[in-house]
Amino acid sequence: MAKRFRVRELEELYPDLEQRIVHVVNQYNGEGQKIAAEIFGLSQPTVCNYLKANGYKRVVRYEKERAS
């Protein structure tokens, strides 16, 4: 279970917390929120809510594979 007010503590430690979380989430695609939660000591829903509160939304992108 995540510690109460953990996001505030992290924002004081890391002024660029938003960019750090977004980087981790994007780096690990489907598991990104889970991994970010583990790294920063947050719950996965907290990471999701933090991103939404800061104007981010999840975008799924489909691309056609090119034949080689």
Sine and cosine of phi, psi and omega as CSV:
sin_phi,cos_phi,sin_psi,cos_psi,sin_omega,cos_omega
0.00,0.00,0.67,-0.74,-0.05,-1.00
-0.96,0.28,0.51,-0.86,0.01,-1.00
-0.97,0.22,0.67,-0.75,-0.01,-1.00
-0.90,0.43,0.65,-0.76,0.00,-1.00
0.92,0.40,0.34,0.94,0.00,-1.00
-0.89,0.46,-0.59,0.80,-0.01,-1.00
-0.89,0.46,-0.67,0.74,0.03,-1.00
-0.87,0.49,-0.69,0.72,0.02,-1.00
-0.88,0.48,-0.69,0.72,-0.01,-1.00
-0.92,0.40,-0.62,0.79,0.02,-1.00
-0.91,0.42,-0.53,0.85,0.07,-1.00
-0.95,0.31,-0.63,0.77,0.02,-1.00
-0.94,0.33,-0.68,0.74,-0.07,-1.00
-0.83,-0.56,0.99,-0.16,0.04,-1.00
-0.86,0.51,-0.40,0.92,0.01,-1.00
-0.98,-0.20,0.52,0.85,-0.06,-1.00
-0.82,0.58,-0.68,0.74,-0.03,-1.00
-0.84,0.55,-0.74,0.67,0.00,-1.00
-0.91,0.41,-0.59,0.81,0.01,-1.00
-0.90,0.43,-0.72,0.70,0.00,-1.00
-0.90,0.43,-0.71,0.70,0.00,-1.00
-0.88,0.48,-0.65,0.76,0.01,-1.00
-0.87,0.49,-0.73,0.68,-0.01,-1.00
-0.91,0.42,-0.71,0.70,-0.02,-1.00
-0.87,0.50,-0.70,0.71,-0.02,-1.00
-0.95,0.31,-0.51,0.86,-0.03,-1.00
-0.92,0.39,-0.57,0.82,-0.09,-1.00
-0.95,-0.30,0.27,0.96,0.06,-1.00
0.68,0.73,-0.91,-0.42,-0.10,-0.99
-0.87,0.49,-0.50,0.86,-0.02,-1.00
-0.99,-0.15,0.09,1.00,-0.13,-0.99
-0.86,0.52,-0.72,0.70,-0.01,-1.00
-0.91,0.42,-0.64,0.77,0.01,-1.00
-0.90,0.44,-0.72,0.69,-0.02,-1.00
-0.92,0.39,-0.67,0.74,0.05,-1.00
-0.87,0.49,-0.65,0.76,0.02,-1.00
-0.88,0.47,-0.68,0.73,0.01,-1.00
-0.92,0.40,-0.68,0.73,-0.03,-1.00
-0.90,0.44,-0.69,0.72,-0.11,-0.99
-0.99,-0.11,0.02,1.00,0.03,-1.00
0.94,0.33,0.60,0.80,0.01,-1.00
-0.89,-0.45,0.15,-0.99,0.14,-0.99
-1.00,0.00,0.38,-0.93,0.01,-1.00
-0.88,0.47,-0.68,0.73,0.06,-1.00
-0.88,0.48,-0.54,0.84,0.04,-1.00
-0.91,0.42,-0.67,0.75,0.04,-1.00
-0.88,0.47,-0.72,0.70,0.01,-1.00
-0.86,0.50,-0.75,0.66,0.00,-1.00
-0.90,0.43,-0.62,0.79,0.02,-1.00
-0.88,0.47,-0.71,0.70,0.00,-1.00
-0.90,0.43,-0.69,0.72,0.02,-1.00
-0.88,0.47,-0.68,0.74,-0.01,-1.00
-0.90,0.43,-0.43,0.91,0.00,-1.00
-0.99,-0.14,0.26,0.97,0.14,-0.99
1.00,0.02,0.21,0.98,0.02,-1.00
-1.00,-0.05,0.50,-0.87,0.13,-0.99
-0.64,-0.77,0.48,-0.88,-0.02,-1.00
-0.98,0.21,0.74,-0.67,0.00,-1.00
-0.83,-0.56,0.82,-0.58,0.07,-1.00
-0.98,-0.19,0.73,-0.69,-0.08,-1.00
-0.82,-0.57,0.75,-0.66,0.04,-1.00
-0.95,-0.33,0.71,-0.71,0.07,-1.00
-0.74,-0.67,0.58,-0.81,0.03,-1.00
-0.99,0.13,0.72,-0.70,0.03,-1.00
-0.95,0.31,0.61,-0.79,0.03,-1.00
-1.00,-0.01,0.69,-0.73,0.03,-1.00
-0.96,0.28,0.67,-0.74,-0.02,-1.00
-0.97,-0.25,0.00,0.00,0.00,0.00
